[in-house]
Amino acid sequence: MKYSADKLPLIDAWAREGLTDVQISINLGVDVTTFAYWKRTKPELSLLLERAREPIIREVENALYKRAIGYKYTETNVERTRRKKIIRKTLKEVPPDVKAIIFYLTNRVPSKWKFSSKIETATAKDPENEMDLSKLSDEKLALLEEAIRETHGIRDND
């Protein structure tokens, strides 16, 4: 199959649905390397894919951020009896997720939060002052995060 601009609306729709380049190339009936070549040589195609995928990327970024800081939501349960319907609304809270915090910060501000299994003091690089975080459990990482927050006066709402 040769490249055709007539397929751009179809490619746009697939990209907006979240299909990968491999899935789009399969749908078009072309090899993935051919599709990659088209992306490199056809600026309108690469721009279309970038614009189509931007809302999906933002949605995932927002979900990651929300998970990192924690959030509240209302859970609604409906119970039916013979005579009436009872609706119960409960405010639930999802606590911040340490792994989401680490992932978010190491990817959004890598100059400040680059992934390292060691914590170095600002005054000296003494091996006795280093801590290997890779061996800590999620629970211990959460306790460490809580201690850091308390030390620096960071509240959950910050």
N, C-alpha and C positions, 0 to 999 in steps of 0.2 A: 504494500500500500504506500502510495506517495503522500507526502504532507499536503493537507488541504485545510485552508482557513474555515471552510464550511463546518468542520468538526469542532471548532472552538466553543460554540455554545454547549455542546455535549460534554466536552472536557471540563468546561467551567462548572457544569452541574455536578459532575462526578467529584471534582475537587472540593466543592462546597459540601458534599455529602461525607467527605473525609477519606475518599479513596486515595491510596498511595499511587506513586508513579507506576509501580509494577501492575497494580490492579487496573489502572487506566490504560496502560499499554496492552494488557490482555483484552480489555473491552474493545480496544481499537483494532485488535488483531495484528499488532506489530510487536517485534522484539523489544525488550526493555532498553537495549542499547540504542536502537533506532529512536525510541522516544527521548532518551537522554541526549542524543545528537540533535533532535529537533529543538529541545529546550535550550541547548547551547547556541544554535544557529538561527532560531526564530525568536526574536525578542518579544514579540506579541504573545507567544505561548508562555514563556517564562514569567512575564508580567501578569498574565491572566492567572496562572497557577498561584503566584504569590498573593495576589489580591483575593482570590477565591478562598485561600486557606487562612488568611489573616483573622477572620472572625472565629474560626475554630481554635486557632492558636491562642487568641485572647481569652476565649471561654475556658480553655485548659489552664492558662496562666491564672485567671481569676479563681478557678476552683482550687488550684494549688495554694494560692495566697490565703484563701478562706480556710483551707485545711491547716495551714501553717499557724494562723493566728487563733483558730478556734471560732466557733459560731454557735448561735442559738437558733432554734426553730420550734415551731408549734406542731405537735403531733395530735391529730384528730382521730378519735376512735368512736365508732357508732355502734351502739348496742340496741337491739330491738327486743322489746317484750311484746306480749300480746296486745297491750293497750297503748304503748307509746314507744317513741324512739328517743334514746338518751345519747346525747353528743357530749363527749368529754374531750376537752382540749388541755393538753399538758405542754408546758414549756420545757423543752429539752436542751441540753448543752453538750456540744462536742468540744472536748478540750483541745488545745493546740497540740499538734503532732510534731515531735522532735525531729523525726526524719524529714518531714516536709519543710520544717524550718531550715535544716541543714541544706537540703537540696535547693531550696529557694535562694538562700543567701549565697551559697557557693556558685550558683549560676548567674544571679543577678548582679552581684558585687564581688567578682572573683579577686579583685585587687586587695580587698579587705578581708574576705572570707574564704580564701582559697582552701581547698580540702587538704588537711594535714592531720596526721595522726599524733602530732605533738603540739603542746602548748608551750610557747617560749615566753619567758618573762621579758619585760621591756628593758630591764637593767643589765642582764647578763645571760649568756647562752651556756649555762651550767647544766650538764647532763642530769644532775640531781634535781633540778627544777623542771624537768620535762615530764610530761604525762602522756602515755600511749592510750588514746581514746578508742582505738580499734578493738580493744578487748572488753570494753564496757558494754553491759546489757542496755536495752532500751530504758529499763527502769532507772539504772544508774545515770544514764545520760539525761533523763528527765530530772533527776535530783540535782545533777550538776547544773543544768539549765536554770532550775529554780534558785539554786544558791547564787549563781551569777546575777540573775534578775534581782534578788534581794540585796546583794552587795552593791549593785549599781542603781538601786532604787527604781527598777523598771516594774511597772504594774502590768497586769494582764491586758488592760485597756490601751496601753501604749503601743 
